[in-house]
Amino acid sequence: MPPVHVLGPDELRAAHRLFAATIQQDPVPDDDWERAGRSYSPGRTLGVADDGALIGTATSFPTRTAVPGGAALDTAAVTRVGVRPDRTRRGVLSAMMRTLLDDAVDRGEPLASLRASEARIYGRFGYGVASRGRHVCVSGRGAGWRREPAGAVRLVLGADIEPTLTALHDVLALRRPGGITRRPAWWWAQVGRFVAKEQHLVAAVHTGPDGDDGFALASPLPEGSFSHRALKVNDLHADGPDSTAALWAFLTGIDLVDRVDGWLRPVDEPLELLLADPRDCTVTGAEDETWLRLVDVPAALAARAWGDGAPVLVGVHDRLLPANDGVYRIGGGTAERVGADPELECDVDALAMAYLGDRAPSLLAATGWWRVHDAGAPARADALFAADRLPWCGTYF
């Protein structure tokens, strides 16, 4: 197989064109390429070429991920991964993914993260589902809300949308495990280009007792009629039930809006409890969200907060990054590698499934993801791995 190499600036457009084709999309038009090209982080895009043409590409960009306890860890956000259809299953993807992991190690990034187009691909590279979301539909003509939403909601217009929401997002997102920081390229793709074309967006900010504490961004869905419209929530971050209820109430209360759809909303977003009639919220689906990879297991374990409880010894196996192999004693607010026999044992992808607090170790053990050598260890691990909020990111990339 041809070697993996770091692409230069003059190769990025070909990489972007290849990736678009692998997900059945058209290439970026000439007028938009300058802006799209800036979304690539220098020196972080890989390619594999054969006979002078790219047959595979993958890239990453730097971000930070919030972990239980409030720390934010440097993270390689892996994206735009694609292999030409006539060159799949020949090791191209594996070579690129391993190179991306080695690059994250060299950069000192303890975590890597991605969004998976196919769920069966990335576990073999050490990624596990670390947060999930649900798709919801909230009626705009239902029974309303159990109580009058607190605080005030204001509309944000035009050129003010992007800077206003940008200033709020990173503060709110990093308060929940799984939240990540956003770069300017994300905001341009999701907001700026629509504002520039004067396309309709509904942007709202909630103000509570301590200032701005939530925002929502929505756009119209194509279905419906002149007097019966639907909105799609593109982005909504709220710091608690009051701001959550107020923002959803604002969107569902807009004239002519019959319903508001939300995609990959937090599993613990309490809409049914906030609505006067819980059936005004329909769950239409659920999906995995964050696929997380612990690149530096000792650093990642040392960075997060741990619950109260007796210590547990967890053995970790990492086929691609064997420096992570070992037994880790977790407890007393710390995690450190020790020379001892494990009470629980798992591969690094299964460790990621518990790391942010999404899945309890006892459930992972019961379903075969973790192996048990001490019958009392799963319950102890549950107490240690527990987080005060379920993880959720809210940023698709």
N, C-alpha and C positions, 0 to 999 in steps of 0.2 A: 504494500500500500504506500502511496506517496506520503511524504512527511507533512505533519502539521506545521504551519508557519504563521507568524504574526503578520497581519495584513497592513500594508501601508495606506496612506490616505487615498492614493489613486486606485486602490482596489475595493474601497468600501461600497461604491455604488454597485459594482458587480455582486458583492456579497448581499447587499440589500435586495437586489433583483432576484438572486437565487433564493433567498429566504422567502420572499413574497410568493414565488412560484410554488415552493413546497407547501404553503398553506392556501394555495389556490386563489391568490390575490394578484391584481395587476401591479406592475411596477410603479414607483413614485414618479409623477410627471416631472418634466424638466424644471418647471417653475417652482416646484416644491423641494427639489433635491438639496439645495443649499441648506435649508432649514433641517431637513431630515438627516443630512450628513452630520450635522452638529450634534445629533443625538448619540453618536458613537463616542465612547471614551477613548482617548488616545492610547494606543498600545495594548488594547484589551480585546481586539477582534481577531479571531483565528480563521484560517482557511486551509482547505486541502485542495490542491490543483492536480489535474491530470491532463496531459496533452494541451497545456496552455489554458485550460478552462477550469474554473472553480467547480468542484463537485460537492463541497461541504463547507459550512460556515457556522460559527457560534461566537457569541460575544458576551461580555458582562460589563456592568457599570458599578461604581462604588455607591453604597448606601449604608445606613445604619439601621439595625433592628432592635426594638425594645424587647427585653427579656424580663421575666418575673423579678420584681424588686426594683425596677426602674432603670437599670443600666441599659445603655444602647451600644451594641457591638458592631464594629465594622463588618460589612457583609458584601460578598460578591453576588450581585443580582444577575443571574444568568438568563439570557434571552436570545431571541432570533437564532435559534438552533435549527438547522435544516440540512438535509442531504439530498442530492439530486435523485429522483426516483429510480434511475437506472444504475445507481451506485450504492443502494442501501444494502444492509446486511453483509458488508465487507470490512467492518471494523472502523469505518470513517467516524461514526458517531462516538464510539468508545474512545478512540484516540483523542478526539477534540475534548470530550468531557474530562478525561484524565489530565489533559494539558491545562484545562481551566482550573481544576483542583490544585495542581502544582503551582499555578500562577497565584491562586488565593493564598496558598501556604507562603510563597515568597513575599507576598504583599503584607503578610501578617493579619489577614482577615479571618477571624475565628469561625465565621459562618458563611455559607452560600445558600442562595434561595432561588427558586424558580417557580413558574406556573406551568403545569404539565398539560400539553395537548392530549397526550395518551397516558393513562395511569400505569401501564405496565412497563414503561420504558425506564424510569429514573431510579427505581429502588435498587437496581443493580449497581448504581453509582453512589449509593449511600444516602439518597434523599428519602425522607419519609414525610407523610402528610402531618403537618404540625398545626394547621388551623383549617377550619371548614366554614362554609357559609350556606345560607338558605335563600331561595328565591321566594318573594312574597308579593301578594297583590292585595292592596288595601282599598276598600271601597270609598269613593268620594261622596256617596249618597246613602251612607248607612246611618247608624244610630249615633255617630259622633264619639266623643271621648268621655271617659268617666268623670273627669273634672276639668275645669277650665285650665288650659295650659298656662304655666307660670312664665314670667318674663315677657320680653317683647321680641318680635321678629321684624326685621327690616329687609326690604328688597335691595339688592345690589345690582347696578346696571353697567352694561358696556365695558369700557376700559377699566373700570374699578373692580371687576369681578376677579380677575387673575391675582392682582396684588393683595386683595382682601383675603381671599381664600388661602393663598400661599402663606400669608403670615399666621393664619390660624392652624393650618393643617399639621405642621410638624410638632407643634405644642400638644395638640389633642392626640395625635396618632401615637406618640411615644409614651403616653400614659397607659396604654394597654399593651400587654405582651403580644408580639407579632407585628405591631405597627412599624412602618419604615419611613424614613425621610424621602422626600421627592426632589428630583432635580428639575431645572427649568425646562428641559426637553419634554418631560412628562406633562407639565402644565400647558406647554404650547400645543401638544397633540390633543389634549383633552379639553382645553378651554380656549387658548389663544387663537387657534386657527378658525374656530367657530365665531369668535368675537370679531376677528378681522373680516370675515365674510358677512357679518351682521346677521348670522343665523340666530334663531330664537333660543335663548336659554333662560331658565328661571333660577336665579341665585338668591339665596336668603341666608341671613346670619341671625342667630339667636343671642340675645343679651340677657344674662342672669344677674344675680346680686353682685357677683364679683367681676362683671364685664362679659365680653363675648366668649361664649362657651360652646358654640356649635354652628355648623353651617350645612346647607344642602344645595346641591346643584342638580337640576332636572331638565329634561328636554322632552318635547312632544313625540309620542309614538305615531306612526303613520295611520294606524287604524282609527276608526271612529268617524263621526260626521261633524258638521259645523257646530252643533249644540251638544255633542257627546264626545268628549275628548279624553285621551289617556296620556299620562306622563310617565316617564321612566326616570328613576333616581339614578343619576350617574355617579354621585358622590354625596355621602352624608356621614359626617362625624359629629358626635354629640357627647358631651361630658356628663352623662347622667340621664335619668328618666325625665326630668323636667324639660331639658333641651330636646331630647328625643321626641317627646310628645308634642312639643310646640312646633317643631319643624315638620313633622308628619301632618299635624293638624293644619298647618299653613298650606302645605302642598295639596292635601285632599280638600281643602276649603276653597280653592281657587275656582272662580266661576267657570262653568261648563265642564269641569273635570269630573268624570265618572269614576276613575280609578287611578291609582298610582302604583306602579310596579317597581320593586326593588330587586336587584340581582346581587347574589353573594353577600347578603346582609349578615350581621353577626348572629350566630346561633342563639345567643342569649339576649338579643334585642327584645324587650318585653312588650311588644305591640299588643298581643292579645290581652295582657293585663291592663294596658292603658286605654283600650277601646271600651266603649259602653257595651258593645256587643262583640265578644271575641271572634265571632264568625265573620266579622267584617274584614278580618285578615285571613287570607288563604295562603297556605304554603304550597307553592307550585313546584318546588324541586329543592334539591340539596346537592352540593358539590364540594370536593376538596378545593382548598384555596392555596395556602402556602405549602410548598414542598421545601423542607429545610434540610440542610446538610451541615453537620458539625465538622468543620474542617480541622479545628484544633480543639479536641475534646477536653483536655485539661483546662484550657483557657475559658471555654464556654461554660463548663461546670463551675469553675471558680467565680464566674461573673454573675450568675443568677442567685437570687435569694432562695432559701430553702425553708420549708415549713418546720414546725416543731414536731419532734418525734425522735424515737431511738434511731441510731445510725443503721445504715444498711450498706452492704458491700455489693457493688454492681460490677460485673465483668463485661467489658466492651470489646468487640471484635470489629476490625476495619480492614477489609481485604485490600483496598486501594491505598490507604494511608496507614501502614502498620505502626507508625509512631504513636497512634492513638490507642493501640491495644493495651490492655491492662485491667486491673481491678481498682475501682475507685470507692473510697469510703466517703459516703455522703451522710452528713448529720452535724449537729452542733453549729449550724450556720455556715459550714464549709464543705468543700469537696476536694479530696486529694488522692493521688495514686498511692497505693500501698501494696506491699507484698503479702498477700493473703488469698485464701480461697474465696470465690464469689458465693454469695447467697442468692443472687439473681444474675442472669447472664443474657446479653442481647447483642445483636449486630447494630452497627451505628445508625442504620435507617430506622430501626425500631426505637433506639434511644431518642432520635429526633421527634418521634411521635408523642413522647411524654415530656420533652424538654420544656416546651412553652406552657404546659399544663392542659393540653387538649385531651389527651387520653390518660386514664389512670393506669399505673403499672399493673395493678391487679387484673384489669380488663385485658391488657396486652398479654399478661401471663396466661389468662384463661383461654385466650384465642390463639396461643402458640407463638406469639411474636417474641415474648420473653420466656426464658427457661428458669425454672424454680429449683433451687437446691436446699432452701430452708422454707418450710411451710409458712412461717410467720413473716417472711420478708416482704411479700407483696403488700400487706397491710401497712407495714412501716414505710415502704416506699411511697404508697399513696399519700400519706401524711406529709412526707418530705417534698414530693413533686407538686403538691397542690398549689394553685395560684388563686389570687382573689378575684380574677376575672378570666373568662375563657379567652384564649388568644384569637385575634382577628387582625387582618392587615388593612383591607379596604383599598389597596392600590394594586391594580392589575398592570403587568408590564410584559 
